[in-house]
Amino acid sequence: MLQNRTLRYTMFALLYFTQGTVLSYFTALNALYLLSRGISMTNVGIFATIALLPFVIKIFLGMLSDKVNLFGMGHRKPYILIGLGVQSICLVIAPFINPATAYWGFAALAFVLQLGMALYDTCTDGLALDITPLEEKGKIQGFMVGGRAVGVVVTASAVGLLAENVSWAAVFWLLAALTLLPLPLVLSSKEAERPVERSFNWSAFAAFKNLRVIALAIMGLLFFLIIAGTNQIVNPFLQSKFNIRLSTAGNFTTLWGVGAVLGGILGGWLISKLGDRRATIGALVVCVISILGLAFTPSLALAWPIVFVFGVAYATYQTVYYALAMGFTDMRIAASMFAILMAITNIGQGIGMPLSGLIVEQDGFTTAFLVMAGINLLALPFFPLVFKKKAPAA
């Protein structure tokens, strides 16, 4: 690939940046767009489910990438280019399809758009696994998680202004333009021939029978259950306790995003300087402290630094876990295995969000934060198995 390490890291950061911009739109602004076109909340929910389906099937996209050298251009690069192209084209087309009169057409477009994103997301992870030395795994994940967080910040601050003061079409076209930012670096890179010992092999999936891999997957499920479950109740908590306005909630989200950028850097530094075990303990400690801070937030003034620290904790957990997963991945099925480990984290998020919401309804925000902080301790029994001295994958 790119011989200059700075350019190579920049390419990965930009690929995750453009993913962050579109993910931020779909999670924060798409519902507002559909509602402004007269779509019911029921159909908004159906739309969100359809748009997320590609991330369920991304495991198969990883298998395709692992197995097929497309057009002789490589196992990753051509798929990344196709994914970016599909996403950009769909965003250009989006303003011309009115969801009010062509709901299913717009839903189909969103599905194809997210399919493009899932394709280049999976293959970007596979490429990082292919070419990154294990001693740099923390650093590369810091760049990628940080890049995505920057994308969230840009979208949160710029897209809302465009939608309000210009048009929704301008929003979609801005996102289409941002999608193309990584293109020059991807095009200028050249994927090396894959060594024979890294050829796709179905028998490599036996790695999932390894107790250490199972323990790592459970840790990932717990980590993402905690951060997703906590994150979704932060703004409702602030609104309930301090009666903040929507604009203030947006500012809190932006501050959280800045913290997430620093969290990506911190997670990479922890892995590089302290090693896997100590880095994971450090991420756990930061997470527990930040959530306890939320539980006992005494004033709105102090809520700002506490939310910032939680943003740091959120991305630190992500970066550390992604780096650990890189070290456990069998290189014969790199994209496939990494995608499966990520799918398990999605299950964790799917458990964490309804769980925290249910606890809030039953016992209030403070109890919900305390439960989320306490769940961190459930990961500790898996540490001795995960952090054995011998690495499980070559």
C-alpha positions as CSV (number, residue, x, y, z in Angstrom):
1,M,0.0,0.0,0.0
2,L,1.1,3.6,0.5
3,Q,4.8,3.5,1.6
4,N,4.5,6.7,3.7
5,R,3.1,5.7,7.0
6,T,1.5,9.2,7.6
7,L,-0.4,9.0,4.3
8,R,-1.4,5.4,5.1
9,Y,-2.8,6.4,8.5
10,T,-4.5,9.4,6.9
11,M,-6.2,7.2,4.4
12,F,-7.7,5.0,7.1
13,A,-8.7,8.0,9.2
14,L,-10.5,9.5,6.2
15,L,-12.3,6.3,5.3
16,Y,-13.7,6.2,8.9
17,F,-14.3,10.0,8.8
18,T,-16.7,9.6,5.8
19,Q,-18.4,6.7,7.5
20,G,-18.9,8.8,10.6
21,T,-20.6,11.6,8.7
22,V,-23.2,9.3,7.2
23,L,-23.7,7.3,10.3
24,S,-24.3,10.5,12.2
25,Y,-26.9,11.6,9.7
26,F,-28.8,8.3,9.9
27,T,-28.7,8.2,13.7
28,A,-29.4,11.8,14.5
29,L,-31.0,13.6,11.5
30,N,-32.7,11.2,9.2
31,A,-35.7,10.8,11.4
32,L,-36.1,14.6,11.3
33,Y,-35.9,14.6,7.5
34,L,-38.5,11.9,7.2
35,L,-40.9,13.6,9.7
36,S,-40.5,16.9,7.8
37,R,-41.8,15.0,4.7
38,G,-44.9,13.8,6.6
39,I,-43.7,10.2,7.3
40,S,-45.2,8.6,10.5
41,M,-43.0,7.5,13.4
42,T,-43.9,3.9,12.7
43,N,-42.6,4.2,9.1
44,V,-39.5,6.0,10.4
45,G,-38.8,3.0,12.6
46,I,-39.3,0.6,9.7
47,F,-37.0,2.7,7.5
48,A,-34.3,2.6,10.2
49,T,-34.5,-1.2,10.3
50,I,-34.2,-1.5,6.6
51,A,-31.3,0.9,6.4
52,L,-29.4,-1.1,9.0
53,L,-29.8,-4.5,7.4
54,P,-26.6,-4.3,5.4
55,F,-24.6,-4.2,8.6
56,V,-26.2,-7.6,9.5
57,I,-25.0,-9.2,6.2
58,K,-21.6,-7.5,6.2
59,I,-20.1,-10.8,7.4
60,F,-20.7,-12.2,4.0
61,L,-19.2,-9.1,2.4
62,G,-16.1,-9.9,4.5
63,M,-16.0,-13.5,3.2
64,L,-16.3,-12.2,-0.4
65,S,-13.4,-9.9,0.1
66,D,-11.3,-12.5,1.8
67,K,-11.9,-15.0,-1.0
68,V,-12.1,-13.0,-4.3
69,N,-9.3,-10.9,-5.8
70,L,-11.6,-8.6,-7.8
71,F,-10.4,-7.6,-11.3
72,G,-6.9,-8.6,-10.2
73,M,-6.8,-5.3,-8.2
74,G,-6.7,-7.0,-4.8
75,H,-8.9,-8.3,-2.0
76,R,-9.6,-4.9,-0.5
77,K,-9.0,-1.8,-2.7
78,P,-11.6,-2.5,-5.5
79,Y,-14.3,-3.2,-2.9
80,I,-13.5,0.0,-1.0
81,L,-13.7,2.0,-4.3
82,I,-17.0,0.4,-5.2
83,G,-18.4,1.1,-1.7
84,L,-17.4,4.7,-1.7
85,G,-18.8,5.1,-5.2
86,V,-22.2,3.5,-4.3
87,Q,-22.5,5.7,-1.2
88,S,-21.7,8.9,-3.0
89,I,-24.0,8.2,-5.9
90,C,-26.9,7.4,-3.6
91,L,-26.4,10.6,-1.7
92,V,-26.5,12.6,-4.9
93,I,-29.8,10.9,-5.9
94,A,-31.4,11.1,-2.5
95,P,-32.9,14.7,-2.8
96,F,-34.7,13.7,-6.0
97,I,-36.8,10.9,-4.3
98,N,-39.6,12.3,-2.1
99,P,-40.2,9.8,0.7
100,A,-43.8,11.1,1.1
101,T,-44.7,9.9,-2.4
102,A,-42.1,7.2,-3.0
103,Y,-41.4,5.8,0.5
104,W,-40.3,2.4,-0.6
105,G,-38.1,3.8,-3.3
106,F,-36.3,6.0,-0.7
107,A,-36.0,3.0,1.6
108,A,-34.5,1.0,-1.2
109,L,-32.0,3.8,-1.9
110,A,-31.0,3.9,1.8
111,F,-30.5,0.1,1.8
112,V,-28.2,0.4,-1.2
113,L,-26.3,3.3,0.3
114,Q,-25.8,1.5,3.6
115,L,-24.7,-1.6,1.6
116,G,-22.0,0.5,0.0
117,M,-20.9,1.7,3.4
118,A,-20.9,-1.8,4.9
119,L,-18.8,-3.0,2.0
120,Y,-16.0,-0.4,2.3
121,D,-16.2,-0.5,6.1
122,T,-15.6,-4.3,6.2
123,C,-12.8,-4.1,3.6
124,T,-11.2,-1.1,5.3
125,D,-11.0,-3.3,8.5
126,G,-9.6,-6.2,6.4
127,L,-7.0,-3.9,4.8
128,A,-5.9,-2.6,8.2
129,L,-5.5,-6.2,9.4
130,D,-3.6,-7.1,6.2
131,I,-0.9,-4.4,6.4
132,T,-0.6,-3.2,10.0
133,P,2.0,-4.8,12.2
134,L,0.6,-5.9,15.5
135,E,2.7,-3.5,17.5
136,E,0.9,-0.6,15.6
137,K,-2.7,-2.0,16.1
138,G,-3.5,0.5,18.9
139,K,-2.3,3.4,16.8
140,I,-4.2,2.5,13.7
141,Q,-7.4,1.9,15.6
142,G,-6.9,5.3,17.3
143,F,-6.8,6.9,13.9
144,M,-9.8,5.1,12.7
145,V,-12.0,5.6,15.8
146,G,-10.8,9.2,16.0
147,G,-11.6,9.8,12.3
148,R,-15.1,8.6,12.7
149,A,-15.6,10.8,15.8
150,V,-14.4,13.8,13.8
151,G,-17.0,12.9,11.2
152,V,-19.7,12.9,13.8
153,V,-18.6,16.3,15.1
154,V,-18.6,17.8,11.6
155,T,-22.1,16.4,10.8
156,A,-23.5,17.4,14.1
157,S,-22.3,21.0,13.8
158,A,-22.6,21.6,10.0
159,V,-25.4,19.5,8.7
160,G,-28.1,20.9,11.0
161,L,-27.2,24.4,10.0
162,L,-27.4,23.5,6.3
163,A,-30.8,21.8,6.7
164,E,-32.2,24.8,8.6
165,N,-30.7,27.6,6.5
166,V,-30.1,26.2,3.0
167,S,-31.9,22.9,2.1
168,W,-31.9,19.2,2.7
169,A,-30.5,18.7,-0.8
170,A,-27.4,20.7,0.3
171,V,-27.1,18.3,3.3
172,F,-27.1,15.2,1.0
173,W,-24.7,16.7,-1.5
174,L,-22.3,17.8,1.3
175,L,-22.3,14.2,2.6
176,A,-21.7,13.0,-1.0
177,A,-18.7,15.3,-1.4
178,L,-17.3,14.2,2.0
179,T,-17.5,10.6,0.9
180,L,-15.0,11.3,-1.9
181,L,-12.3,12.7,0.5
182,P,-10.4,9.3,0.9
183,L,-10.6,8.6,-2.9
184,P,-7.2,10.1,-4.0
185,L,-5.3,8.2,-1.3
186,V,-7.1,4.9,-2.1
187,L,-6.5,5.3,-5.8
188,S,-2.8,6.1,-5.3
189,S,-2.3,3.0,-3.2
190,K,-1.4,-0.4,-4.6
191,E,-2.4,-3.6,-2.8
192,A,0.4,-6.2,-2.6
193,E,0.0,-9.8,-3.6
194,R,-1.4,-12.0,-0.7
195,P,1.0,-14.6,0.6
196,V,-0.1,-18.2,0.1
197,E,-0.3,-18.9,3.8
198,R,-2.9,-16.1,4.0
199,S,-5.2,-17.6,1.4
200,F,-8.9,-18.0,2.3
201,N,-9.5,-21.2,4.1
202,W,-12.9,-22.4,5.6
203,S,-11.1,-24.3,8.3
204,A,-9.9,-21.0,9.8
205,F,-13.4,-20.4,11.2
206,A,-12.5,-23.1,13.8
207,A,-10.9,-20.2,15.6
208,F,-14.3,-19.4,17.0
209,K,-14.1,-22.7,19.1
210,N,-11.1,-21.2,20.9
211,L,-12.1,-20.3,24.5
212,R,-9.9,-17.2,24.3
213,V,-11.7,-15.9,21.3
214,I,-15.1,-16.6,23.0
215,A,-13.9,-14.8,26.1
216,L,-12.8,-11.8,24.0
217,A,-16.2,-11.7,22.2
218,I,-18.1,-11.7,25.5
219,M,-15.9,-8.8,26.7
220,G,-16.7,-6.9,23.6
221,L,-20.4,-7.6,24.0
222,L,-20.2,-6.2,27.6
223,F,-18.1,-3.2,26.6
224,F,-20.5,-2.1,23.9
225,L,-23.6,-2.9,26.0
226,I,-22.2,-0.4,28.5
227,I,-21.2,2.5,26.3
228,A,-24.3,2.3,24.0
229,G,-26.7,1.8,26.9
230,T,-25.2,4.8,28.7
231,N,-24.8,7.0,25.7
232,Q,-28.4,6.9,24.7
233,I,-29.7,8.2,28.0
234,V,-27.1,11.1,28.5
235,N,-29.1,13.8,26.7
236,P,-32.5,12.6,28.1
237,F,-30.9,12.7,31.6
238,L,-29.6,16.3,31.1
239,Q,-33.0,17.4,29.8
240,S,-34.8,15.8,32.7
241,K,-32.5,17.1,35.4
242,F,-31.5,20.5,34.1
243,N,-34.3,21.2,31.5
244,I,-31.8,21.9,28.7
245,R,-32.9,23.1,25.3
246,L,-32.5,21.1,22.0
247,S,-29.7,23.4,20.9
248,T,-27.9,22.8,24.2
249,A,-28.3,19.1,23.7
250,G,-26.7,19.5,20.3
251,N,-23.7,21.3,21.9
252,F,-23.3,18.5,24.4
253,T,-23.3,16.0,21.6
254,T,-20.5,18.1,19.8
255,L,-18.5,18.2,23.1
256,W,-19.0,14.4,23.4
257,G,-17.6,14.0,19.9
258,V,-14.5,16.0,20.7
259,G,-14.0,13.8,23.7
260,A,-14.4,10.8,21.4
261,V,-11.6,12.1,19.2
262,L,-9.3,12.3,22.1
263,G,-10.5,8.9,23.3
264,G,-9.4,7.3,20.1
265,I,-5.9,8.9,20.6
266,L,-5.8,7.8,24.3
267,G,-6.9,4.2,23.4
268,G,-4.1,3.9,20.8
269,W,-1.6,5.3,23.2
270,L,-2.6,2.9,26.0
271,I,-2.2,-0.1,23.8
272,S,1.1,1.0,22.4
273,K,2.7,2.1,25.8
274,L,1.1,-0.1,28.4
275,G,0.2,-3.4,26.5
276,D,-3.1,-5.1,26.0
277,R,-4.0,-6.0,29.6
278,R,-3.1,-2.7,31.3
279,A,-4.7,-0.7,28.4
280,T,-8.0,-2.6,28.9
281,I,-7.9,-2.0,32.6
282,G,-7.2,1.7,32.0
283,A,-10.2,1.9,29.6
284,L,-12.4,0.2,32.1
285,V,-11.3,2.6,34.9
286,V,-12.0,5.7,32.7
287,C,-15.4,4.3,31.8
288,V,-16.5,3.6,35.3
289,I,-15.3,7.0,36.6
290,S,-17.1,8.8,33.8
291,I,-20.4,6.9,34.3
292,L,-20.3,7.4,38.0
293,G,-19.7,11.1,37.3
294,L,-22.9,11.1,35.3
295,A,-24.8,9.4,38.0
296,F,-23.9,12.0,40.6
297,T,-23.7,15.1,38.4
298,P,-24.4,18.0,40.8
299,S,-24.9,20.9,38.4
300,L,-25.2,21.8,34.7
301,A,-21.8,23.5,34.8
302,L,-20.1,20.3,35.9
303,A,-22.1,18.3,33.4
304,W,-20.0,19.7,30.5
305,P,-16.6,18.2,31.6
306,I,-18.3,15.0,32.7
307,V,-19.9,14.5,29.3
308,F,-16.6,15.3,27.7
309,V,-14.9,12.6,29.8
310,F,-17.6,10.1,28.9
311,G,-16.9,10.8,25.2
312,V,-13.2,10.0,25.9
313,A,-14.3,6.8,27.7
314,Y,-16.6,5.8,24.9
315,A,-14.0,6.0,22.2
316,T,-11.2,4.5,24.4
317,Y,-13.3,1.4,25.0
318,Q,-13.9,1.1,21.2
319,T,-10.3,1.6,20.3
320,V,-8.9,-0.8,22.8
321,Y,-11.4,-3.5,21.9
322,Y,-10.8,-3.1,18.2
323,A,-7.1,-3.4,18.7
324,L,-7.5,-6.5,20.8
325,A,-9.7,-8.0,18.1
326,M,-7.0,-7.4,15.5
327,G,-4.6,-9.4,17.6
328,F,-7.0,-12.4,17.8
329,T,-7.9,-12.4,14.1
330,D,-6.8,-15.3,11.8
331,M,-5.3,-13.6,8.8
332,R,-6.8,-16.3,6.4
333,I,-10.2,-14.9,7.2
334,A,-9.3,-11.4,8.4
335,A,-12.3,-9.4,7.2
336,S,-14.7,-12.2,7.9
337,M,-13.5,-12.9,11.5
338,F,-13.2,-9.2,12.4
339,A,-16.8,-8.6,11.0
340,I,-18.1,-11.4,13.2
341,L,-16.4,-10.0,16.3
342,M,-17.9,-6.6,15.4
343,A,-21.4,-8.2,14.9
344,I,-21.2,-9.4,18.5
345,T,-20.6,-5.9,19.7
346,N,-23.7,-4.9,17.8
347,I,-25.6,-7.5,19.8
348,G,-24.2,-5.8,22.9
349,Q,-25.5,-2.4,21.8
350,G,-28.9,-4.0,21.0
351,I,-29.1,-5.3,24.6
352,G,-27.7,-2.2,26.2
353,M,-30.0,0.4,24.7
354,P,-33.3,-1.2,25.7
355,L,-31.8,-2.3,29.1
356,S,-30.8,1.3,30.1
357,G,-34.2,2.6,28.9
358,L,-36.1,0.0,30.9
359,I,-34.1,0.8,34.1
360,V,-34.7,4.5,33.7
361,E,-38.4,3.9,33.4
362,Q,-38.4,1.7,36.5
363,D,-35.9,3.3,38.8
364,G,-34.6,6.5,37.3
365,F,-31.4,7.8,35.6
366,T,-29.1,7.5,38.6
367,T,-29.9,3.7,39.0
368,A,-29.4,3.2,35.3
369,F,-25.9,4.8,35.4
370,L,-24.9,2.8,38.4
371,V,-26.0,-0.5,36.8
372,M,-24.1,0.4,33.6
373,A,-21.0,1.2,35.7
374,G,-21.3,-2.0,37.6
375,I,-21.6,-4.2,34.4
376,N,-18.0,-3.3,33.7
377,L,-17.0,-5.6,36.6
378,L,-18.6,-8.5,34.8
379,A,-15.7,-8.4,32.3
380,L,-13.0,-8.9,34.9
381,P,-13.4,-12.8,35.2
382,F,-12.5,-13.0,31.4
383,F,-9.2,-11.2,31.8
384,P,-7.1,-14.2,32.8
385,L,-8.2,-16.1,29.7
386,V,-8.0,-13.3,27.2
387,F,-4.6,-12.0,28.4
388,K,-2.5,-15.1,28.3
389,K,1.0,-14.5,27.2
390,K,0.7,-16.5,24.0
391,A,-1.1,-14.8,21.0
392,P,-3.8,-17.1,19.6
393,A,-3.6,-15.9,16.0
394,A,-0.7,-15.6,13.5
